[in-house]
Amino acid sequence: LCHWRTECMKTLERSDDLTLLPGLGRSMRQELIDRIPTVDELANTEIEQFIEGGTTIFTGIGIKSLEKFKARADLVKSQNPEPYLTEPIALPDPERELFFDIEVDSMQNFCYLHGFVERSNSDNNTEKYQAFYAVDLSPEAEEKAFEDAWQYIFKNQPCTIYYYSKYERTIWRKLQSKYSTVCSSEEIETLFDPVNSIDLLDVVRKYTEWPTKDYSIKTLAQFLNFEWRDEDPSGAASIEWFQRWSESKDQKIKQRILEYNEDDCLATRVLLDKIKRLNFWLL
């Protein structure tokens, strides 16, 4: 599957396909392709020629969307491209930060790891990794890891929590429903309220532009020269490692899982720090 995806991406890159721009899917590509066949063509096109009567000539693509994709094409095709803010954003500056990432075996609907990198006063020298790992595949072990992670967050208040995508919130809602004695649904909603926790994927999508093919945490962090310690870093690989560990209890496999999760947390911190340094460009 990975080989097939790699070959598909190479094909798209060779053809400079419009779907290499984040958010520009197949239906939009089909609408544009007769007049704007490639990313390079979009970067070198004056889009005003496609605007008529307060909208564009492309069905389902408004002026703001066309301007957005034009800006992305311009960025991707520019020399030494750098990400930028599309509008100002005020991010908190708390004394304590928690960078949060979970690992879930989707085949067994089992959350086996809650990982955090904690940092004080934005000083990377204070960073400490804390993990809560299910000792086996039992519901009791899953509940214990969830409860320990919840108590850890509670003890670290006040703090700001950073995570990437709604996945953590979705899984914690499910865990609360399964193990309601750990915390209430109201407490989960309070925890993930934007006042207390920030989804950096939301920040990336709403306030930034990047010269990358997608906005996954791995793509963005690697663009920022962050490197995972593992040669095969992926959530799917972590699930495979966990399944092997659950059978063998090999501590080397467990350590591999923990290091991968820690690197995910650190990548989130690297991304946050970069966003705070981005310049604001008026489109």
C-alpha positions as CSV (number, residue, x, y, z in Angstrom):
1,L,0.0,0.0,0.0
2,C,2.8,2.4,0.9
3,H,4.6,1.6,-2.3
4,W,1.4,2.3,-4.3
5,R,0.9,5.6,-2.6
6,T,4.5,6.6,-3.3
7,E,4.2,5.8,-7.0
8,C,0.9,7.7,-7.2
9,M,2.5,10.8,-5.6
10,K,5.4,10.5,-8.1
11,T,2.9,10.5,-10.9
12,L,1.2,13.5,-9.6
13,E,4.4,15.4,-9.1
14,R,5.6,14.6,-12.6
15,S,2.4,16.0,-14.1
16,D,2.4,18.9,-11.7
17,D,-1.1,18.0,-10.9
18,L,-3.4,20.6,-9.3
19,T,-4.4,18.2,-6.5
20,L,-0.9,18.7,-5.1
21,L,-2.3,22.0,-3.7
22,P,-3.8,21.3,-0.2
23,G,-7.6,21.5,-0.3
24,L,-7.8,21.3,-4.1
25,G,-9.6,18.0,-4.7
26,R,-10.5,16.0,-7.8
27,S,-13.8,17.8,-8.5
28,M,-12.1,21.2,-8.4
29,R,-9.3,19.9,-10.5
30,Q,-11.7,18.7,-13.1
31,E,-13.5,22.1,-13.2
32,L,-10.2,23.9,-13.7
33,I,-8.1,21.6,-15.8
34,D,-9.3,22.7,-19.3
35,R,-8.1,26.3,-18.6
36,I,-5.5,25.8,-15.8
37,P,-4.0,22.3,-16.2
38,T,-1.1,22.5,-13.7
39,V,0.1,24.2,-10.6
40,D,2.7,26.1,-12.6
41,E,0.1,27.3,-15.0
42,L,-2.0,28.6,-12.0
43,A,1.0,30.3,-10.6
44,N,1.6,32.1,-13.9
45,T,-2.0,33.0,-14.6
46,E,-3.9,36.2,-14.0
47,I,-7.0,34.9,-12.4
48,E,-9.0,38.1,-13.0
49,Q,-9.8,36.8,-16.5
50,F,-11.9,34.1,-14.9
51,I,-14.0,36.4,-12.7
52,E,-17.3,37.6,-14.0
53,G,-20.2,39.3,-12.2
54,G,-18.9,38.8,-8.6
55,T,-18.1,35.1,-9.1
56,T,-15.8,32.9,-11.2
57,I,-16.6,31.0,-14.4
58,F,-15.8,27.7,-12.6
59,T,-18.8,25.9,-11.1
60,G,-18.4,25.5,-7.3
61,I,-15.3,27.6,-7.0
62,G,-15.8,31.1,-5.6
63,I,-13.5,34.1,-5.9
64,K,-12.0,33.6,-2.5
65,S,-11.3,30.0,-3.1
66,L,-9.7,30.7,-6.5
67,E,-7.6,33.5,-4.9
68,K,-6.5,31.1,-2.1
69,F,-5.4,28.4,-4.5
70,K,-3.6,31.0,-6.7
71,A,-1.7,32.1,-3.6
72,R,-0.8,28.5,-2.8
73,A,0.5,27.9,-6.3
74,D,2.5,31.2,-6.2
75,L,4.1,30.0,-2.9
76,V,4.9,26.5,-4.1
77,K,6.5,27.8,-7.3
78,S,8.4,30.7,-5.7
79,Q,12.2,30.6,-5.0
80,N,13.0,29.6,-1.5
81,P,9.4,29.5,-0.4
82,E,8.6,30.3,3.2
83,P,5.3,29.8,5.1
84,Y,3.4,32.9,6.2
85,L,0.4,34.1,8.1
86,T,-2.6,35.0,6.0
87,E,-4.0,37.1,8.9
88,P,-2.8,38.0,12.4
89,I,-3.3,35.4,15.2
90,A,-2.9,35.8,18.9
91,L,-1.6,32.6,20.5
92,P,-1.4,32.3,24.3
93,D,1.9,32.5,26.2
94,P,1.3,30.3,29.2
95,E,3.8,29.3,31.9
96,R,3.1,25.6,31.2
97,E,2.4,23.9,27.9
98,L,1.4,20.3,27.2
99,F,1.9,18.9,23.7
100,F,-0.5,15.9,23.4
101,D,-0.7,12.9,21.1
102,I,-2.4,9.5,21.4
103,E,-2.0,6.1,19.8
104,V,-5.0,4.0,19.0
105,D,-5.3,0.5,17.5
106,S,-8.2,1.2,15.2
107,M,-8.6,-2.5,14.4
108,Q,-9.4,-3.3,18.0
109,N,-10.9,0.1,18.9
110,F,-8.3,0.3,21.7
111,C,-6.4,3.4,22.9
112,Y,-3.1,2.2,24.1
113,L,-1.0,5.3,24.7
114,H,-1.5,8.9,25.8
115,G,1.7,10.9,25.4
116,F,2.7,14.4,26.5
117,V,5.7,16.6,26.2
118,E,5.5,19.3,28.9
119,R,7.3,22.6,28.7
120,S,7.7,25.6,31.0
121,N,8.1,29.2,30.1
122,S,8.7,28.3,26.4
123,D,12.1,26.9,27.4
124,N,12.9,23.7,25.5
125,N,15.5,22.8,28.1
126,T,12.6,22.2,30.5
127,E,10.9,19.6,28.2
128,K,9.9,16.3,29.7
129,Y,8.1,13.4,28.1
130,Q,5.3,11.7,30.0
131,A,3.5,8.6,28.7
132,F,0.5,6.6,30.0
133,Y,0.6,3.1,28.4
134,A,-1.9,0.3,28.6
135,V,-0.2,-2.7,30.1
136,D,-2.3,-5.2,28.2
137,L,-5.4,-5.3,25.9
138,S,-7.9,-5.4,28.7
139,P,-10.6,-2.8,29.3
140,E,-9.1,-2.3,32.7
141,A,-5.7,-1.4,31.2
142,E,-7.3,1.0,28.7
143,E,-9.2,2.7,31.5
144,K,-6.2,3.0,33.8
145,A,-4.1,4.6,31.1
146,F,-6.9,7.1,30.4
147,E,-7.5,7.8,34.0
148,D,-3.7,8.4,34.6
149,A,-3.6,10.7,31.6
150,W,-6.6,12.6,32.9
151,Q,-5.1,13.0,36.4
152,Y,-1.8,14.2,34.9
153,I,-3.6,17.0,33.0
154,F,-5.6,17.9,36.1
155,K,-2.4,18.1,38.2
156,N,-0.7,20.3,35.6
157,Q,-3.4,23.0,35.6
158,P,-3.3,25.8,34.7
159,C,-1.8,25.0,31.3
160,T,-2.4,25.2,27.6
161,I,-2.7,21.9,25.7
162,Y,-1.7,21.7,22.0
163,Y,-2.7,18.8,19.8
164,Y,-3.0,18.2,16.0
165,S,-6.5,17.5,14.5
166,K,-9.7,16.6,16.3
167,Y,-8.7,13.0,16.7
168,E,-7.6,13.3,20.4
169,R,-10.9,15.0,21.3
170,T,-12.9,12.4,19.4
171,I,-11.1,9.5,21.1
172,W,-11.3,11.1,24.6
173,R,-15.1,11.6,24.1
174,K,-15.4,7.9,23.3
175,L,-13.2,6.9,26.3
176,Q,-15.3,9.1,28.6
177,S,-18.4,7.4,27.4
178,K,-16.8,3.9,28.0
179,Y,-15.3,4.9,31.4
180,S,-17.6,7.5,32.8
181,T,-16.2,7.2,36.3
182,V,-12.9,8.8,35.1
183,C,-14.5,12.2,34.3
184,S,-17.7,13.7,33.1
185,S,-18.6,14.6,29.5
186,E,-18.8,18.2,30.7
187,E,-15.2,18.0,31.9
188,I,-14.1,16.6,28.5
189,E,-15.8,19.5,26.7
190,T,-14.2,22.0,29.1
191,L,-10.8,20.4,28.5
192,F,-11.0,20.8,24.8
193,D,-12.6,24.2,24.8
194,P,-10.3,26.5,22.7
195,V,-9.7,28.6,25.7
196,N,-7.8,25.6,27.3
197,S,-6.7,23.5,24.3
198,I,-5.6,24.5,20.8
199,D,-5.9,22.3,17.7
200,L,-2.9,23.4,15.7
201,L,-4.4,21.9,12.5
202,D,-7.2,24.5,12.8
203,V,-4.6,27.2,13.2
204,V,-2.7,26.0,10.1
205,R,-5.8,25.9,8.0
206,K,-7.3,29.2,9.1
207,Y,-4.2,31.4,9.5
208,T,-1.3,30.1,7.5
209,E,0.0,29.1,4.0
210,W,2.7,26.4,3.5
211,P,4.6,25.4,0.4
212,T,3.8,21.7,1.0
213,K,1.6,19.1,-0.7
214,D,-0.5,18.6,2.5
215,Y,-0.9,19.8,6.1
216,S,-0.1,16.6,7.9
217,I,2.0,17.1,11.0
218,K,4.8,14.9,9.5
219,T,4.9,16.9,6.3
220,L,5.0,20.3,8.1
221,A,7.5,19.2,10.7
222,Q,9.8,17.6,8.1
223,F,9.6,20.8,6.1
224,L,10.9,22.5,9.3
225,N,13.8,20.0,9.4
226,F,12.4,18.0,12.3
227,E,13.3,14.3,12.1
228,W,11.6,11.4,13.7
229,R,14.1,9.0,15.3
230,D,12.4,6.0,13.7
231,E,13.1,5.1,10.0
232,D,9.4,4.3,9.5
233,P,7.4,6.8,11.5
234,S,3.6,6.4,11.0
235,G,0.5,5.7,13.0
236,A,0.0,2.5,11.1
237,A,3.5,1.3,12.0
238,S,2.8,2.1,15.6
239,I,-0.3,-0.1,15.6
240,E,1.7,-2.9,14.1
241,W,4.4,-2.5,16.8
242,F,1.8,-2.5,19.5
243,Q,0.2,-5.7,18.2
244,R,3.7,-7.3,18.2
245,W,4.4,-6.0,21.7
246,S,1.0,-7.3,23.0
247,E,2.1,-10.8,22.0
248,S,5.7,-10.7,23.0
249,K,5.9,-7.9,25.7
250,D,9.3,-7.1,24.1
251,Q,10.5,-3.9,25.9
252,K,12.5,-2.8,22.8
253,I,9.2,-2.7,20.8
254,K,7.5,-0.7,23.6
255,Q,10.4,1.8,23.6
256,R,10.1,2.2,19.8
257,I,6.4,3.0,20.3
258,L,7.2,5.5,23.1
259,E,9.9,7.3,21.1
260,Y,7.6,7.6,18.1
261,N,4.9,9.1,20.2
262,E,7.3,11.5,21.9
263,D,8.5,12.6,18.5
264,D,4.9,13.3,17.4
265,C,4.5,15.5,20.5
266,L,7.8,17.3,19.8
267,A,6.8,17.8,16.2
268,T,3.7,19.6,17.4
269,R,5.9,21.9,19.6
270,V,8.2,22.6,16.6
271,L,5.3,23.6,14.5
272,L,3.8,25.9,17.2
273,D,7.2,27.7,17.7
274,K,7.4,28.2,13.9
275,I,3.9,29.6,13.7
276,K,4.7,32.1,16.4
277,R,7.6,33.4,14.2
278,L,5.8,33.6,10.9
279,N,5.4,36.9,9.1
280,F,2.0,38.2,8.1
281,W,1.6,38.7,4.3
282,L,-1.5,40.5,3.0
283,L,-2.8,38.6,0.0
